[in-house]
Amino acid sequence: MSIAGSVFLVAVGAILRYAINVDTSAIDLETIGLILMIAGIVGLALSFAYQAYASRSRRPAAPDPYERGYDDRVEEERPVRRPRR
């Protein structure tokens, strides 16, 4: 479930629970609204957790420049020539 779907469930559940005042003997709209809000909140939490996990696993760790072996290029040592007189 995506974040948008979860927010939609919470919104529809809140509308059913708090905004609609219909008395029916077959269906309790307040209970259905509460169930939808709980499902939306759980879906929202799972979506955030999944996105946090996925973003951590996709991002490569930056190499530590102070770690040994990071930039151990050895340049050639050139002999120093003295100028002729």
One Martini backbone bead per residue (centre of mass of N, CA, C, O) as a GRO file, in nm:
protein
   85
    1MET     BB    1   0.098   0.036   0.022
    2SER     BB    2   0.064   0.353  -0.015
    3ILE     BB    3   0.056   0.666   0.100
    4ALA     BB    4  -0.200   0.755  -0.051
    5GLY     BB    5  -0.376   0.514   0.033
    6SER     BB    6  -0.358   0.562   0.338
    7VAL     BB    7  -0.476   0.847   0.344
    8PHE     BB    8  -0.743   0.768   0.217
    9LEU     BB    9  -0.837   0.574   0.441
   10VAL     BB   10  -0.835   0.781   0.667
   11ALA     BB   11  -1.036   0.979   0.540
   12VAL     BB   12  -1.277   0.786   0.502
   13GLY     BB   13  -1.291   0.697   0.797
   14ALA     BB   14  -1.346   0.980   0.915
   15ILE     BB   15  -1.606   1.031   0.764
   16LEU     BB   16  -1.762   0.783   0.870
   17ARG     BB   17  -1.724   0.845   1.179
   18TYR     BB   18  -1.784   1.185   1.194
   19ALA     BB   19  -1.988   1.290   0.938
   20ILE     BB   20  -2.187   1.050   0.950
   21ASN     BB   21  -2.557   1.035   1.024
   22VAL     BB   22  -2.649   0.705   1.016
   23ASP     BB   23  -2.917   0.481   1.080
   24THR     BB   24  -2.828   0.139   1.095
   25SER     BB   25  -2.876  -0.211   1.146
   26ALA     BB   26  -2.659  -0.353   0.953
   27ILE     BB   27  -2.457  -0.097   0.962
   28ASP     BB   28  -2.157   0.031   1.114
   29LEU     BB   29  -1.994   0.317   1.025
   30GLU     BB   30  -1.803   0.369   1.265
   31THR     BB   31  -1.654   0.097   1.252
   32ILE     BB   32  -1.557   0.117   0.961
   33GLY     BB   33  -1.399   0.379   1.000
   34LEU     BB   34  -1.203   0.268   1.212
   35ILE     BB   35  -1.084   0.043   1.037
   36LEU     BB   36  -0.976   0.229   0.812
   37MET     BB   37  -0.789   0.400   0.991
   38ILE     BB   38  -0.611   0.169   1.093
   39ALA     BB   39  -0.521   0.068   0.815
   40GLY     BB   40  -0.391   0.339   0.727
   41ILE     BB   41  -0.182   0.363   0.957
   42VAL     BB   42  -0.039   0.096   0.905
   43GLY     BB   43   0.032   0.156   0.608
   44LEU     BB   44   0.198   0.411   0.667
   45ALA     BB   45   0.414   0.279   0.845
   46LEU     BB   46   0.506   0.069   0.631
   47SER     BB   47   0.588   0.272   0.412
   48PHE     BB   48   0.805   0.421   0.574
   49ALA     BB   49   0.978   0.173   0.641
   50TYR     BB   50   1.035   0.087   0.349
   51GLN     BB   51   1.166   0.353   0.253
   52ALA     BB   52   1.397   0.353   0.457
   53TYR     BB   53   1.518   0.081   0.373
   54ALA     BB   54   1.554   0.137   0.064
   55SER     BB   55   1.738   0.391   0.089
   56ARG     BB   56   1.971   0.248   0.242
   57SER     BB   57   2.032   0.015   0.023
   58ARG     BB   58   2.091   0.214  -0.233
   59ARG     BB   59   2.304   0.371  -0.077
   60PRO     BB   60   2.618   0.428  -0.097
   61ALA     BB   61   2.897   0.430   0.065
   62ALA     BB   62   3.120   0.648   0.158
   63PRO     BB   63   3.433   0.696   0.147
   64ASP     BB   64   3.699   0.710   0.363
   65PRO     BB   65   3.964   0.933   0.353
   66TYR     BB   66   4.109   0.817   0.635
   67GLU     BB   67   4.140   0.553   0.520
   68ARG     BB   68   4.322   0.300   0.453
   69GLY     BB   69   4.350   0.290   0.095
   70TYR     BB   70   4.208   0.522  -0.055
   71ASP     BB   71   4.498   0.696  -0.148
   72ASP     BB   72   4.770   0.492  -0.254
   73ARG     BB   73   4.928   0.654  -0.447
   74VAL     BB   74   5.229   0.611  -0.618
   75GLU     BB   75   5.481   0.804  -0.688
   76GLU     BB   76   5.735   0.876  -0.863
   77GLU     BB   77   6.071   0.884  -0.818
   78ARG     BB   78   6.279   1.147  -0.891
   79PRO     BB   79   6.563   1.248  -0.977
   80VAL     BB   80   6.784   1.485  -0.877
   81ARG     BB   81   6.909   1.748  -1.067
   82ARG     BB   82   7.188   1.915  -1.117
   83PRO     BB   83   7.312   2.183  -1.219
   84ARG     BB   84   7.521   2.301  -1.443
   85ARG     BB   85   7.842   2.494  -1.463
   0.00000   0.00000   0.00000
